[in-house]
Amino acid sequence: MPAFAHAHAAHPQWVMAAALVVTQLRAQLTAPPINRADEDDIALGFVYFTDAYASDANDLLSYLRTELPFVQRWVGSVGIGVLATSVEYMDEPAMAIMLCDIPTDQVQVFSGLSPLAPIGQGALGWPVQSAWVHADGAAPELGALIEELAQRTAHNVVFGGISSSRQDVVQMAYEDSSHLGVDLPQGGVLLGGLSGLAFGPDVLVRSRVTQGCRPVGPARSVTAMDGRVVLQLNDRPALDALFADLDVSWDDRPNAIQRLQQTLVGLESAAWVGDNELVEAERVQSLMAKRAGLFGAQTRVRHLVGLDVDRKGVVVGDHVLVGDDMQFCERHVQAARADLMRVCAELRDELESLTEPQAGADRAGAVIRGAVYVSCLGRGGAHFGGPNAEMKIIQHALGDVPVVGFFAAGEIAHQHILSYSGVLMVFG
């Protein structure tokens, strides 16, 4: 099957950028190898736009619905930067769109207007396998909302990102639900909360997380806590373990402070949520990543926010429990590049190796038709060595695959909010 139609453009006026994108999409849809018939509906359109267009989001959605009426659903988000195949638009007016002709009855838009039903209680006729989510970072108890949403999927996982904007934090979640035979609100441009897509079993999607940090010491178990102060790691004072990993001494205060400012913390919960093939695969991938000196998908990178010198403790910017694994780390360009290439290769190899019947059809060597990528704002540009470098790595590793996405204020994977990471979802 052909790759998804996709297009991107930059222009100070949103309507000009949208017109350029629509023109490109129409040309692709009517030319080989797509050759879309006029009566054929397309299930889904992803749209990502920079915050220069945030105040015009309603007009943008209306324009897309008018110019591309055969697209049944529109989902997307604002971002300080947006991503497209081999291109990164940061701090400039731009948008990127991808149209996905996946099974039209195997995807549902959800939001606060039409929430995703708990497993077994929906009217869709199929169990939700996974979900792609956009979130407002200011939403109360966002971590709990994401965890609860993940539990409404068969595999207890969601992927996506937190919208970033210097203006309105807007999301798009529109669905023409008449084709489903159910009475769901159509939605539109939304402020606050969560929105996104739920996928059924006949949609071949796979997701991976890539971390942008490298451990500087071994993983240790948290053995003593007081509030948010980690007091002991493997029954050793946490501050002693930190100084040993960094090879610094408090006697050399300037050097120690400089190293501490560059140090982050990787956390992994003691218990893995769920018991199915996907969770087991993540366990294996996490173990392989650790053996390669990288972080696995379940690791949450957080800031080291303070020291308790008197008690030899460290303060972490997240909830930590006794029994959690904790590992000091730092941002590292080569580790980020290597890990990004690793997850792309894993996804490509996994799809190419499919030989068993899935979703009612034999897929011997499935190909990637399109991808969505969310990257942390802290990873863009110079972190990968130059403009567009991160997207060029993805294009090199995945091949000539259409990609859209955005730079996020936080990344979402499994049931966690991550930092300094990338989340990649591919359609086979």
C-alpha positions in Angstrom: 0.0 0.0 0.0 1.3 3.5 -0.7 2.6 5.9 1.9 0.3 8.4 3.5 -0.2 11.8 1.8 1.5 14.5 3.8 2.6 18.1 3.4 4.1 21.1 5.3 4.6 24.8 4.7 5.7 28.0 6.5 4.2 31.4 6.0 3.4 34.4 8.2 -0.3 34.1 7.3 -2.0 30.8 8.3 -4.3 30.8 5.4 -1.4 30.9 2.9 0.4 28.1 4.7 -2.9 26.1 4.7 -3.5 26.7 1.0 0.0 25.5 0.2 -0.4 22.4 2.2 -3.9 21.6 0.8 -2.5 22.0 -2.8 0.3 19.6 -2.1 -2.1 17.1 -0.5 -4.6 17.2 -3.4 -1.7 16.6 -5.9 -0.6 13.5 -4.0 -4.1 12.1 -3.5 -4.9 12.2 -7.2 -1.5 11.0 -8.5 0.0 7.5 -8.5 0.4 5.5 -6.4 -2.5 6.8 -4.3 -5.1 7.6 -7.0 -7.9 8.3 -4.5 -11.4 8.0 -5.9 -13.6 11.0 -5.3 -16.1 9.0 -3.3 -13.4 7.5 -1.0 -13.3 8.8 2.6 -10.1 9.1 4.5 -10.3 8.1 8.1 -7.9 10.6 9.7 -5.9 13.8 9.4 -3.1 14.8 11.7 -2.5 18.5 11.9 0.3 20.2 13.9 0.9 24.0 13.8 3.1 26.5 15.6 1.8 28.9 18.2 1.9 31.7 15.7 -1.4 30.2 14.4 -2.9 29.3 17.8 -5.5 32.1 17.8 -6.6 31.1 14.3 -7.1 27.4 15.1 -10.9 27.5 14.7 -10.6 29.1 11.3 -7.9 26.6 10.3 -10.0 23.6 11.2 -13.0 25.1 9.3 -10.8 25.7 6.3 -9.5 22.1 6.3 -13.0 20.6 6.7 -14.2 22.7 3.7 -11.2 22.1 1.4 -10.8 18.4 2.4 -14.4 17.3 3.2 -13.6 13.6 2.7 -11.4 13.5 5.8 -13.6 12.1 8.6 -11.5 13.1 11.6 -9.0 15.8 12.5 -6.7 15.6 15.5 -3.7 17.7 16.4 -2.0 20.2 18.6 -0.2 23.5 18.8 3.5 23.5 19.4 6.3 26.0 19.7 7.9 24.0 16.9 6.4 21.5 14.4 8.1 18.5 12.7 7.8 17.1 9.2 9.8 14.7 7.1 13.4 15.8 7.4 12.4 19.4 8.5 12.0 21.1 11.9 10.1 24.4 12.1 11.1 26.1 15.3 9.9 29.6 16.3 8.3 30.3 12.9 4.8 30.2 11.5 4.3 26.7 10.0 2.1 23.7 9.9 2.4 20.0 8.9 -0.5 17.6 7.9 -0.7 13.9 7.2 -3.7 12.1 5.9 -4.1 8.4 7.0 -6.3 6.0 5.1 -6.5 3.4 7.8 -9.7 1.4 8.4 -12.4 4.0 9.0 -14.3 2.0 11.6 -11.2 1.2 13.7 -10.4 4.6 15.1 -12.2 7.0 17.4 -11.6 10.6 18.5 -11.9 11.2 22.2 -11.8 14.4 24.3 -13.5 15.9 27.3 -16.6 16.2 25.1 -16.6 12.5 24.1 -14.4 10.6 26.6 -13.0 7.2 25.9 -15.2 4.6 27.5 -13.8 2.0 29.9 -12.9 -1.4 28.4 -16.1 -3.4 27.7 -18.4 -0.4 28.0 -17.9 1.4 24.7 -20.3 1.3 21.7 -17.5 0.8 19.1 -17.7 -3.0 18.8 -14.0 -3.4 19.3 -11.6 -3.2 22.3 -9.3 -0.2 22.3 -5.7 -1.5 21.8 -3.8 1.8 22.3 -4.2 5.5 22.1 -2.4 8.6 20.9 -3.0 11.6 23.2 -2.4 15.4 23.3 -2.5 17.0 26.7 -2.6 20.4 28.3 0.2 20.6 30.9 -1.9 22.9 33.1 -4.6 20.3 33.5 -5.1 19.4 37.2 -3.7 16.0 38.2 -2.5 15.4 34.7 -0.4 12.3 35.7 -3.5 10.7 37.2 -5.6 11.5 34.1 -3.0 9.9 31.8 -2.8 6.8 34.0 -6.6 6.5 34.0 -6.8 6.9 30.3 -4.1 4.2 29.8 -6.2 1.8 31.8 -9.0 2.1 29.3 -6.8 0.4 26.6 -6.2 -3.3 26.3 -2.5 -2.9 26.8 -2.6 -0.2 29.5 -0.5 2.2 27.4 -0.9 5.6 25.7 1.6 7.6 23.7 1.7 11.3 22.7 2.8 14.7 24.0 2.0 17.8 26.0 1.1 20.8 23.9 3.6 23.7 24.0 2.7 27.3 23.3 3.4 30.9 24.3 -0.2 31.7 23.4 -3.4 29.6 23.7 -2.7 25.9 24.4 -5.1 24.5 21.9 -5.8 21.0 20.6 -7.9 19.7 17.7 -10.3 16.8 18.1 -13.0 16.7 15.5 -14.9 13.7 14.3 -17.8 13.3 11.9 -19.4 10.4 13.8 -22.3 9.8 11.5 -20.5 6.9 9.7 -20.3 5.1 13.1 -24.0 5.1 13.7 -23.5 6.5 17.2 -24.4 9.9 18.6 -21.1 11.5 19.6 -20.3 15.2 19.8 -18.3 16.3 16.8 -15.8 18.3 18.9 -13.5 20.9 17.4 -10.8 23.1 18.8 -10.4 22.5 22.5 -8.7 24.1 25.5 -7.5 22.0 28.4 -7.5 18.4 29.3 -6.8 15.4 27.1 -7.8 14.6 23.5 -6.6 12.2 20.9 -7.2 8.9 19.1 -8.1 5.4 20.1 -7.1 2.5 17.8 -8.9 -0.8 17.2 -7.2 -4.2 16.5 -7.3 -3.7 12.7 -5.0 -0.7 12.8 -1.4 -1.7 12.7 0.4 0.8 14.9 3.6 0.4 16.9 5.2 2.9 19.2 8.6 3.4 20.9 10.2 5.8 23.3 13.7 7.2 22.9 15.6 8.9 25.7 18.1 11.7 25.4 20.2 11.0 28.4 23.1 8.7 29.3 23.6 7.1 32.8 26.6 8.3 34.7 26.4 5.5 37.3 24.7 2.2 38.1 21.0 1.8 38.9 20.4 1.6 42.6 17.3 0.8 44.7 15.8 3.6 46.8 16.0 2.2 50.4 15.1 5.3 52.5 12.9 8.4 51.9 11.6 11.4 53.7 9.0 13.3 51.7 10.7 14.0 48.4 14.2 13.6 49.8 15.9 10.4 48.8 18.1 9.5 51.8 19.6 6.2 50.8 20.3 4.2 47.7 21.2 0.5 48.3 21.4 1.5 52.0 24.1 4.0 51.2 23.7 7.8 51.7 22.3 9.1 48.4 24.6 12.1 48.3 27.6 9.9 48.7 26.4 7.8 45.8 25.9 10.9 43.7 29.3 12.3 44.3 30.9 8.9 43.6 29.2 8.6 40.2 30.2 12.2 39.3 33.7 11.8 40.7 33.5 15.1 42.6 34.0 16.2 46.1 32.1 18.8 48.2 35.6 20.2 49.1 35.9 21.4 45.4 32.6 23.3 45.6 32.8 25.1 42.2 33.5 21.9 40.2 30.8 20.0 42.2 28.2 22.6 41.5 29.0 22.7 37.8 28.6 19.0 37.5 25.4 18.9 39.6 23.8 21.5 37.3 24.3 19.1 34.4 22.9 16.1 36.3 19.5 14.5 36.0 17.8 11.5 37.5 16.4 8.4 35.8 13.6 6.7 37.7 11.9 3.4 37.1 9.0 2.1 39.2 9.5 -1.2 41.0 6.3 -2.6 39.5 5.5 -2.8 35.8 1.9 -2.1 35.1 0.0 -4.8 33.1 0.7 -8.4 32.2 0.5 -9.0 28.4 2.7 -9.4 25.4 3.3 -5.7 24.9 4.4 -5.2 28.5 6.7 -8.2 28.3 8.2 -6.8 25.1 8.8 -3.5 26.9 10.6 -5.4 29.7 12.9 -7.0 27.1 13.5 -3.7 25.3 14.3 -2.0 28.6 16.8 -4.7 29.6 18.5 -4.5 26.1 18.7 -0.7 26.4 20.3 -0.9 29.8 22.9 -3.4 28.6 23.8 -0.9 25.9 24.3 1.9 28.5 21.0 3.6 27.6 17.6 4.1 29.3 14.7 1.8 28.6 11.1 3.0 27.8 9.9 2.8 31.4 12.6 5.2 32.7 11.4 8.7 33.7 14.1 11.4 33.5 13.6 14.1 36.1 15.5 17.1 37.4 17.7 16.9 40.5 16.2 19.9 42.3 18.2 20.1 45.5 20.5 18.6 48.1 20.0 17.9 51.8 23.7 18.1 52.8 23.1 17.5 56.5 21.3 14.2 55.9 23.3 13.4 52.8 20.1 13.2 50.7 19.0 14.4 47.2 15.8 16.0 46.2 14.1 14.8 43.0 11.4 16.6 40.9 9.0 13.7 41.0 7.3 11.3 43.4 9.7 8.5 44.4 8.9 5.4 46.3 11.0 3.1 48.4 11.9 0.2 46.0 12.1 2.3 42.9 15.3 2.2 40.8 17.2 5.4 40.6 20.1 6.3 38.3 22.0 9.5 37.9 22.4 10.7 34.3 23.2 13.6 32.0 22.0 14.8 28.6 24.3 13.4 25.9 24.2 14.1 22.1 25.7 10.8 21.0 23.6 8.7 23.3 20.4 10.5 22.0 21.4 9.9 18.4 22.2 6.3 19.0 19.0 5.7 20.9 16.9 7.4 18.3 18.4 5.2 15.6 17.9 2.1 17.7 14.1 2.7 18.2 13.6 3.5 14.5 15.5 0.3 13.5 13.4 -1.7 16.0 10.1 -0.5 14.6 11.2 -1.0 11.0 12.5 -4.6 11.7 9.4 -5.5 13.7 7.1 -4.6 10.8 9.3 -6.1 8.2 9.3 -9.4 10.1 5.6 -9.7 10.4 4.5 -12.9 8.6 1.5 -14.0 10.6 -2.1 -13.0 9.6 -3.1 -9.9 11.5 -6.2 -7.7 11.2 -7.7 -10.2 8.7 -4.9 -10.1 6.2 -1.5 -11.7 5.6 1.2 -9.2 6.3 4.5 -10.7 5.1 7.0 -7.9 5.5 4.7 -5.0 6.4 6.0 -1.5 5.5 5.8 1.8 7.3 3.2 4.0 5.7 3.6 7.0 7.9 4.8 8.2 11.4 4.0 10.7 14.1 6.8 12.0 16.3 6.9 14.1 19.4 10.2 15.5 20.7 11.0 17.4 23.8 11.6 21.1 23.3 15.0 20.5 25.1 16.1 18.1 22.3 15.7 20.3 19.3 18.4 22.1 17.2 21.9 22.1 18.6 21.3 19.0 20.9 21.5 16.8 17.8 24.3 18.8 16.1 22.4 21.3 13.8 19.1 22.4 12.3 16.8 19.6 11.2 19.3 17.0 12.5 16.8 15.0 14.6 14.3 14.6 11.7 17.1 13.7 9.3 18.2 10.9 11.7 14.6 9.5 11.6 14.4 9.8 7.8 17.8 8.0 7.5 16.7 5.2 9.9 13.1 4.7 8.8 13.6 5.4 5.1 11.4 7.5 2.8 8.5 7.7 5.3 6.2 10.6 5.8 6.5 12.1 9.3 4.6 14.8 11.2 4.7 15.9 14.8 5.6 18.7 17.2 8.0 19.8 19.9 6.3 19.2 23.2 6.4 20.5 26.8 6.6 16.9 28.0 6.2 13.5 26.3 3.7 10.8 27.2 4.5 7.1 27.1 2.9 4.1 28.7 1.4 5.7 31.9 4.1 8.3 32.4 5.0 11.9 31.6 8.6 12.0 30.4 11.3 14.7 29.8 14.1 15.0 27.2 12.6 12.1 25.3 11.1 11.4 21.9 7.9 9.3 21.2 7.5 7.7 17.8 4.4 6.0 16.5 4.4 4.3 13.1 1.5 3.0 10.9 2.1 -0.3 9.1 
